[in-house]
């Protein structure tokens, strides 16, 4: 991890103070646009994006280059985490990467975030295909780029994603423990415990997985900005309590709470939420409802260039349909078509071959 820590928010506070001190209305306006867009993104990405863009244009006019790339990074965040539009994100983050590599940005405290959103985009599109590029970029960042706390955490989280996608579950768990160890904010802790819940589940440690699900919920309730972690934490509590036979935790009630917390927003299309809910439904002899949730996840992913996530979703749907005796050639053909967009589909295609041969189990022992 880099020895130099960037203080992005301190830089913004100092900029705001200087603008107010100098009665610089234009630069005060720049900070105000930033703050407004940050606030709006938690409510509506459609409202936030044009405000980020207006702020970037003002930064360009004022020749505030660091502010320009900082706000550009936030536009990319909207494409990645709110729209899930990886085609647009890849285009924008690639152009942003070219820009921040210019010497004028060496002292800009925001460039770590700009590099990181590039990493995010490529991990979410195709972690296996971009493995070497992602690992080299993360190593470069950790050695050469001043990183703020949040970026330091997220780089470890992306390595968790990468190792898991490659099927190295032991290494993924090791990384997830590292992510948890450096997490301090409630937001990060909620996500880190969610990762550890799944890692422990994959390794067959259900008691530990349940403990992490409980911690994830506790931390998710401490922050207003982590809507996704709350329903998925409760869904996994329901699944794990049922599998452990902990009737005193009332798994059915937990499950209903998870569905209620998921609501009608895209929170209920998060991968871990869908995973927990669909497995719970299948255990309760409701596979048709489990299929509906798997299809809900797919409906969100379609057309967004999230090729890895879509291949995983289609693989899990094929396995579920296989266990139900309802798998058709069209299902596996659709999965193979998505795999054709991956740079290196061999690992995924081998798993799909096993499905077509009648092996509908997960890649880990359950």
Number of C-alpha atoms within 10 A of each C-alpha: 17 16 11 13 16 22 14 18 12 11 14 15 12 11 16 18 13 14 18 13 9 10 11 12 10 14 20 18 15 23 19 14 21 24 13 15 26 17 13 17 19 15 12 13 20 13 15 22 22 13 22 28 19 16 25 26 17 19 22 15 12 14 11 14 17 20 24 21 24 24 25 20 26 23 23 26 24 20 22 24 14 15 16 20 20 24 16 17 27 22 13 19 28 16 12 21 18 9 16 20 12 9 8 11 15 14 12 18 24 26 27 24 25 25 24 23 25 25 23 23 28 21 23 20 24 23 29 25 17 18 18 10 14 23 16 11 17 21 15 13 21 19 14 14 23 25 28 20 16 15 21 23 21 20 24 21 23 24 22 24 19 23 20 19 21 16 14 12 19 14 16 25 22 14 22 26 20 16 26 21 12 16 21 13 13 19 20 23 23 30 26 26 29 28 27 26 30 24 25 19 20 19 15 14 14 20 15 17 25 26 16 26 28 21 19 28 22 17 20 26 16 13 14 10 13 18 19 22 27 25 28 31 29 29 32 32 27 28 25 24 21 21 14 12 12 12 11 8 13 14 23 17 11 21 24 14 16 24 17 12 19 23 12 10 10 14 19 24 23 17 17 21 25 24 22 24 26 25 17 24 18 17 13 12 10 13 19 15 14 25 20 14 21 23 17 17 24 19 12 16 19 12 14 17 21 25 23 23 19 23 27 18 22 24 24 20 26 26 24 23 19 18 16 14 9 11 18 12 10 9 15 19 11 14 22 19 11 19 22 13 16 20 13 15 18 12 12 20 17 11 16 24 13 13 20 17 9 13 14 21 15 13 10 11 9 10
